[in-house]
């Protein structure tokens, strides 16, 4: 596993702490306010830090992190789409499928079918 600072390209300890918290809380996502509080920042300061260091807002970064994990689960496990959705913090299979397709360009069920040769 590659070191978090190498994967993200940042050495900012507050940002790394927030990202580590995100990665540890994929199934039950923390709110942005909880993440900001964890870092000792205001929500606005957290947003500025993410944009400055990663050129991305924290909410989008967190969602995409969850969806990359979902892609791994879709491709590497036999979990149902609802199980994948719940495991990555989505309460609705429909919302999960739309978000997945928006990021990955393919519906999760189709992604699985393509990967398995069906």
C-alpha positions in Angstrom: 0.0 0.0 0.0 1.4 3.4 -1.0 1.9 6.0 1.7 -1.1 8.4 2.0 1.2 11.5 1.3 2.5 9.9 -1.8 -1.0 8.9 -3.1 -2.4 12.4 -2.5 0.7 14.4 -3.3 0.4 16.5 -0.2 2.3 16.5 3.1 -0.1 18.8 5.0 -0.8 17.0 8.2 -4.3 18.3 8.7 -5.3 17.3 5.2 -3.7 13.9 5.6 -5.6 13.4 8.8 -8.9 14.3 7.2 -8.2 12.0 4.2 -7.3 9.2 6.6 -10.6 9.7 8.4 -12.4 9.6 5.1 -10.8 6.4 4.2 -11.6 4.9 7.5 -15.3 5.9 7.3 -16.5 4.8 3.8 -19.4 2.8 5.0 -20.7 5.5 7.4 -19.4 8.8 6.0 -18.6 11.6 8.4 -20.1 15.0 7.7 -17.8 17.7 6.4 -18.4 19.6 9.7 -17.1 16.5 11.6 -14.1 16.3 9.3 -13.4 20.0 9.7 -13.7 19.8 13.5 -11.3 16.8 13.5 -8.7 18.9 11.7 -9.3 21.9 13.9 -10.6 24.0 11.0 -13.8 25.8 10.0 -15.7 24.2 7.2 -14.7 27.1 4.9 -11.0 26.6 5.9 -11.3 22.9 5.1 -12.8 23.6 1.7 -10.0 26.1 1.0 -7.3 23.6 2.1 -8.7 20.9 -0.2 -8.9 23.3 -3.2 -5.4 24.6 -2.6 -3.8 21.2 -2.1 -5.9 18.9 -4.3 -7.8 21.2 -6.6 -11.0 19.6 -5.4 -13.7 20.3 -2.8 -13.8 17.9 0.1 -17.3 16.6 -0.5 -16.5 15.6 -4.1 -13.2 14.1 -3.0 -15.0 12.0 -0.3 -17.7 10.9 -2.7 -15.2 9.9 -5.4 -13.1 8.0 -2.8 -16.2 6.0 -1.8 -17.0 5.4 -5.5 -13.5 4.2 -6.2 -13.9 1.7 -3.4 -17.3 0.7 -4.8 -15.7 0.0 -8.2 -13.2 -2.3 -6.5 -16.1 -4.1 -4.7 -18.1 -4.3 -8.0 -15.2 -5.8 -9.9 -13.6 -8.0 -7.2 -16.5 -9.4 -5.2 -19.9 -11.1 -5.6 -21.6 -8.6 -3.4 -25.0 -7.4 -4.6 -25.2 -3.8 -5.8 -27.2 -2.9 -2.7 -24.5 -4.4 -0.5 -21.9 -2.4 -2.4 -24.0 0.7 -2.1 -24.3 0.3 1.7 -20.7 -0.7 2.1 -19.7 2.6 0.5 -22.1 4.9 2.4 -25.0 5.1 0.0 -28.5 4.5 1.4 -30.2 4.1 -2.0 -29.1 1.7 -4.8 -30.5 4.2 -7.3 -28.4 7.1 -6.0 -25.4 4.8 -5.9 -25.9 3.6 -9.5 -26.3 7.2 -10.8 -23.2 8.5 -8.9 -21.2 5.4 -10.0 -22.1 5.9 -13.6 -21.3 9.6 -13.5 -17.8 9.0 -12.2 -16.9 5.8 -14.0 -18.9 6.2 -17.2 -20.7 2.9 -16.8 -23.4 1.5 -14.6 -22.1 -0.7 -11.8 -24.1 -3.8 -12.9 -22.8 -3.3 -16.5 -19.2 -2.8 -15.2 -19.4 -6.1 -13.4 -20.9 -7.9 -16.5 -18.2 -6.5 -18.8 -15.4 -7.5 -16.3 -16.8 -11.0 -15.9 -17.2 -11.5 -19.7 -21.0 -11.7 -19.6 
